[in-house]
Amino acid sequence: MSWRRTWAVMRKEFIQILRDKRSLGMAIAIPMLMLGIFGYALTLDVDRVPLVVWDQSRSPASREFISIFAGSRYFALRSSVNTYHEIEHTINTGQALMAMVIPVDFARAVTTAGAVAAGRPASVQIIVDGSDANTATIAMGYASIVTLAYSQAISLREIRHGGGAAVAPPLDLRPRVWFNEELESRNFIIPGLIAVIMMIIAALLTSLTVAREWERGTMEQLISTPLRGCELILGKLIPYFVIGLVDVALAVFMGEFLFGVPLRGSVALLFGMAAIFLAGSLALGLLISILTKNQLLANQLALVSTFLPAFLLSGFMFAIPNMPIPLQIFTYVVPARYFIAMLKGIYLKGIGLEVLAMEAILLTIFGIVVVVLANATFKKKVA
């Protein structure tokens, strides 16, 4: 292998990239644009659920209960309604996601004496738009928490007014969240986005390189030179590898200063693993380019083979343990799975190779296998 010939290919590729403004813009601007759009638009947080109330009681107790919902960060009180028809209209038109119906006897039923006399506790009806099942489930959980807090406050008030002492509950649950204390979805979405965007852009960039040479007829000229296959592949990979590392640096910068995602682990480990993942992704795109010899087909195949697995089967959006068993098995061949696990561990938990060694090994194997496969395929194609 001659580094002089490899450098010549690298120099040629760098000049071609600098002259092709579209490729350079796709390599630098598009990852930042995607991170910005997805970082702001893609969120799993459910805040300010639009709520309408039908208060049939119209009592101080019902107004106090409503004020607890209105004062919560999880609900936004839109308006009051007076019929089920109005509730249906507000949900159908999207003005409300949830409706609360407070019965006429609410004020009497919330007291201990009233509940005993009625033989049951006070009932409040919650109507939720179930067209988005995930959001509806979370919203009902919020409503249950707020209602439980109000119920406990009423019980303590009744005990004090009755002259008794408050009795400690048999179970005192004190939850504490580690690594993502505010439960902000962007704190685990942004690291995953970095991996998804890196894989898509890397494969798209290199998927056009060899195919472009075949379409322009310059590949025959390269083959007729003393240039070896490994020298050509390495010379074409390194320029995009440098651009990819620049993209990683910009993404880390945006995550830290634009989105406020904490980076608790080693920056050196982050970039080291990103370099291995980037090399494998670039080689995958190059392999696609070698196999197809057509820029349009290479572009489409690279998008299908990188975006869909990285977005759907890597654990980025959907938990792998919740998938069917056949899909869980298939995820082991998705390299983004291991890189996303490493990014989340480095970003949020601050852990290192003592925990992430297996993911690092599998990621390294992926990079080596794809590079070797691309080199072997190129030799076979030009033979």
PEPE-V653011 format. One record per residue. SS is DSSP state (alpha for helix, beta for strand, coil for the rest). PSI is psi in degrees with one decimal (* if undefined). Layout:
ss:SS psi:PSI
ss:SS psi:PSI
This chain:
ss:coil psi:131.8
ss:coil psi:120.4
ss:alpha psi:-24.7
ss:alpha psi:-45.9
ss:alpha psi:-38.0
ss:alpha psi:-42.6
ss:alpha psi:-36.7
ss:alpha psi:-42.1
ss:alpha psi:-41.4
ss:alpha psi:-45.7
ss:alpha psi:-43.4
ss:alpha psi:-42.9
ss:alpha psi:-39.7
ss:alpha psi:-44.4
ss:alpha psi:-40.9
ss:alpha psi:-39.2
ss:alpha psi:-44.7
ss:alpha psi:-31.7
ss:alpha psi:-29.2
ss:coil psi:92.9
ss:alpha psi:-31.1
ss:alpha psi:-44.5
ss:alpha psi:-39.9
ss:alpha psi:-39.4
ss:alpha psi:-39.4
ss:alpha psi:-34.1
ss:alpha psi:-31.7
ss:alpha psi:-50.2
ss:alpha psi:-41.6
ss:alpha psi:-44.0
ss:alpha psi:-39.8
ss:alpha psi:-38.8
ss:alpha psi:-43.7
ss:alpha psi:-41.4
ss:alpha psi:-40.6
ss:alpha psi:-45.4
ss:alpha psi:-51.5
ss:alpha psi:-36.4
ss:alpha psi:-36.2
ss:alpha psi:-37.2
ss:alpha psi:-34.3
ss:coil psi:106.4
ss:coil psi:145.0
ss:coil psi:3.9
ss:coil psi:139.2
ss:coil psi:97.8
ss:coil psi:155.3
ss:coil psi:53.4
ss:beta psi:121.9
ss:beta psi:127.3
ss:beta psi:135.8
ss:beta psi:152.2
ss:beta psi:134.6
ss:beta psi:100.2
ss:beta psi:97.1
ss:coil psi:-19.6
ss:coil psi:-44.1
ss:coil psi:50.5
ss:coil psi:165.9
ss:alpha psi:-36.1
ss:alpha psi:-43.0
ss:alpha psi:-38.0
ss:alpha psi:-35.5
ss:alpha psi:-41.9
ss:alpha psi:-42.1
ss:alpha psi:-37.9
ss:alpha psi:-29.4
ss:alpha psi:-42.0
ss:alpha psi:-43.8
ss:alpha psi:-31.8
ss:alpha psi:-6.9
ss:coil psi:145.9
ss:coil psi:-11.8
ss:coil psi:-10.8
ss:beta psi:148.4
ss:beta psi:109.7
ss:beta psi:116.5
ss:beta psi:-53.7
ss:beta psi:176.4
ss:beta psi:145.4
ss:coil psi:168.5
ss:coil psi:-3.5
ss:coil psi:162.7
ss:alpha psi:-28.4
ss:alpha psi:-41.0
ss:alpha psi:-37.6
ss:alpha psi:-46.1
ss:alpha psi:-39.9
ss:alpha psi:-45.1
ss:alpha psi:-35.5
ss:alpha psi:-40.3
ss:alpha psi:-36.1
ss:coil psi:-2.6
ss:coil psi:7.2
ss:coil psi:-24.7
ss:coil psi:147.5
ss:coil psi:-23.5
ss:beta psi:146.3
ss:beta psi:143.6
ss:beta psi:127.7
ss:beta psi:115.1
ss:beta psi:123.6
ss:coil psi:168.5
ss:coil psi:-38.7
ss:coil psi:24.2
ss:alpha psi:-45.8
ss:alpha psi:-41.6
ss:alpha psi:-36.0
ss:alpha psi:-24.1
ss:coil psi:-16.8
ss:coil psi:154.4
ss:alpha psi:-42.9
ss:alpha psi:-40.5
ss:alpha psi:-40.6
ss:alpha psi:-39.6
ss:alpha psi:-42.0
ss:alpha psi:-38.3
ss:alpha psi:-15.6
ss:coil psi:7.4
ss:coil psi:158.0
ss:coil psi:168.8
ss:coil psi:143.2
ss:coil psi:132.3
ss:beta psi:127.9
ss:beta psi:133.4
ss:beta psi:123.8
ss:beta psi:125.0
ss:beta psi:139.9
ss:coil psi:109.9
ss:coil psi:11.1
ss:coil psi:-28.8
ss:coil psi:95.8
ss:alpha psi:-39.6
ss:alpha psi:-47.7
ss:alpha psi:-40.2
ss:alpha psi:-41.6
ss:alpha psi:-43.8
ss:alpha psi:-42.6
ss:alpha psi:-40.8
ss:alpha psi:-35.1
ss:alpha psi:-42.2
ss:alpha psi:-44.8
ss:alpha psi:-38.4
ss:alpha psi:-40.2
ss:alpha psi:-45.9
ss:alpha psi:-41.9
ss:alpha psi:-40.2
ss:alpha psi:-41.7
ss:alpha psi:-41.3
ss:alpha psi:-41.6
ss:alpha psi:-42.3
ss:alpha psi:-39.4
ss:alpha psi:-40.7
ss:alpha psi:-42.1
ss:alpha psi:-45.0
ss:alpha psi:-37.8
ss:alpha psi:-40.7
ss:alpha psi:-37.9
ss:alpha psi:-43.8
ss:alpha psi:-42.8
ss:alpha psi:-26.6
ss:coil psi:-3.0
ss:coil psi:0.6
ss:coil psi:178.4
ss:coil psi:145.7
ss:coil psi:134.2
ss:coil psi:130.5
ss:coil psi:138.3
ss:coil psi:153.8
ss:coil psi:-23.9
ss:coil psi:123.6
ss:coil psi:98.4
ss:coil psi:122.3
ss:coil psi:86.4
ss:coil psi:146.5
ss:coil psi:127.1
ss:coil psi:129.8
ss:coil psi:152.7
ss:coil psi:-30.8
ss:coil psi:70.5
ss:coil psi:-34.6
ss:coil psi:-2.4
ss:coil psi:40.6
ss:coil psi:125.1
ss:coil psi:-27.8
ss:alpha psi:-21.7
ss:alpha psi:-23.9
ss:alpha psi:-13.6
ss:alpha psi:-42.7
ss:alpha psi:-48.7
ss:alpha psi:-40.2
ss:alpha psi:-36.8
ss:alpha psi:-37.1
ss:alpha psi:-44.2
ss:alpha psi:-44.8
ss:alpha psi:-46.9
ss:alpha psi:-40.9
ss:alpha psi:-44.9
ss:alpha psi:-41.9
ss:alpha psi:-51.8
ss:alpha psi:-42.8
ss:alpha psi:-47.2
ss:alpha psi:-38.3
ss:alpha psi:-40.2
ss:alpha psi:-52.2
ss:alpha psi:-16.7
ss:coil psi:-16.0
ss:coil psi:-14.6
ss:alpha psi:-58.5
ss:alpha psi:-38.3
ss:alpha psi:-37.7
ss:alpha psi:-39.7
ss:alpha psi:-40.5
ss:alpha psi:-42.9
ss:alpha psi:-34.3
ss:alpha psi:-8.6
ss:coil psi:10.3
ss:coil psi:-12.1
ss:alpha psi:-38.0
ss:alpha psi:-36.5
ss:alpha psi:-40.1
ss:alpha psi:-38.9
ss:alpha psi:-33.8
ss:coil psi:-11.6
ss:coil psi:168.9
ss:coil psi:4.8
ss:coil psi:131.6
ss:coil psi:162.3
ss:alpha psi:-43.8
ss:alpha psi:-33.8
ss:alpha psi:-40.3
ss:alpha psi:-45.7
ss:alpha psi:-46.1
ss:alpha psi:-40.5
ss:alpha psi:-31.8
ss:alpha psi:-26.7
ss:alpha psi:-40.7
ss:alpha psi:-44.7
ss:alpha psi:-43.7
ss:alpha psi:-27.1
ss:alpha psi:-42.8
ss:alpha psi:-44.1
ss:alpha psi:-39.1
ss:alpha psi:-40.2
ss:alpha psi:-34.6
ss:alpha psi:-41.7
ss:alpha psi:-41.1
ss:alpha psi:-44.5
ss:alpha psi:-42.4
ss:alpha psi:-38.4
ss:alpha psi:-41.7
ss:alpha psi:-40.5
ss:alpha psi:-44.6
ss:alpha psi:-41.2
ss:alpha psi:-36.8
ss:alpha psi:-47.8
ss:alpha psi:-22.6
ss:coil psi:-42.5
ss:coil psi:-11.0
ss:coil psi:30.1
ss:coil psi:124.9
ss:coil psi:136.6
ss:coil psi:95.7
ss:coil psi:-17.0
ss:coil psi:-163.5
ss:coil psi:125.4
ss:alpha psi:-38.0
ss:alpha psi:-42.6
ss:alpha psi:-40.1
ss:alpha psi:-49.1
ss:alpha psi:-31.8
ss:alpha psi:-46.4
ss:alpha psi:-34.4
ss:alpha psi:-36.8
ss:alpha psi:-42.0
ss:alpha psi:-45.6
ss:alpha psi:-39.6
ss:alpha psi:-41.9
ss:alpha psi:-43.4
ss:alpha psi:-41.0
ss:alpha psi:-41.6
ss:alpha psi:-42.3
ss:alpha psi:-33.7
ss:alpha psi:-44.8
ss:alpha psi:-39.2
ss:alpha psi:-39.5
ss:alpha psi:-43.3
ss:alpha psi:-40.8
ss:alpha psi:-40.2
ss:alpha psi:-39.2
ss:alpha psi:-36.9
ss:alpha psi:-39.8
ss:coil psi:18.6
ss:coil psi:127.3
ss:alpha psi:-42.5
ss:alpha psi:-47.4
ss:alpha psi:-40.0
ss:alpha psi:-40.8
ss:alpha psi:-45.6
ss:alpha psi:-42.7
ss:alpha psi:-37.6
ss:alpha psi:-39.7
ss:alpha psi:-43.8
ss:alpha psi:-40.8
ss:alpha psi:-9.8
ss:alpha psi:-50.0
ss:alpha psi:-51.6
ss:alpha psi:-50.3
ss:alpha psi:-41.2
ss:alpha psi:-33.4
ss:alpha psi:-38.1
ss:alpha psi:-30.1
ss:coil psi:16.8
ss:coil psi:-3.6
ss:coil psi:5.6
ss:coil psi:-51.2
ss:coil psi:-32.5
ss:coil psi:133.7
ss:coil psi:127.9
ss:alpha psi:-40.6
ss:alpha psi:-19.6
ss:alpha psi:-5.8
ss:coil psi:159.6
ss:coil psi:152.2
ss:alpha psi:-45.4
ss:alpha psi:-39.9
ss:alpha psi:-36.2
ss:alpha psi:-40.3
ss:alpha psi:-40.4
ss:alpha psi:-30.4
ss:alpha psi:-17.8
ss:alpha psi:-18.4
ss:alpha psi:6.2
ss:coil psi:108.1
ss:alpha psi:-28.6
ss:alpha psi:-25.1
ss:alpha psi:-46.8
ss:alpha psi:-38.1
ss:alpha psi:-37.7
ss:alpha psi:-40.9
ss:alpha psi:-39.0
ss:alpha psi:-42.1
ss:alpha psi:-44.0
ss:alpha psi:-39.0
ss:alpha psi:-41.7
ss:alpha psi:-45.0
ss:alpha psi:-56.1
ss:alpha psi:-37.5
ss:alpha psi:-18.7
ss:coil psi:26.4
ss:coil psi:164.6
ss:coil psi:-156.7
ss:alpha psi:-17.5
ss:alpha psi:-23.2
ss:alpha psi:-34.9
ss:alpha psi:18.5
ss:alpha psi:-42.5
ss:alpha psi:-42.7
ss:alpha psi:-39.6
ss:alpha psi:-40.7
ss:alpha psi:-46.0
ss:alpha psi:-35.6
ss:alpha psi:-38.9
ss:alpha psi:-41.0
ss:alpha psi:-42.3
ss:alpha psi:-47.8
ss:alpha psi:-45.2
ss:alpha psi:-45.6
ss:alpha psi:-44.5
ss:alpha psi:-39.9
ss:alpha psi:-46.3
ss:alpha psi:-41.5
ss:alpha psi:-40.5
ss:alpha psi:-42.1
ss:alpha psi:-45.1
ss:alpha psi:-40.6
ss:alpha psi:-39.2
ss:alpha psi:-42.4
ss:alpha psi:-38.9
ss:alpha psi:-38.2
ss:alpha psi:-37.5
ss:alpha psi:-4.5
ss:coil psi:*
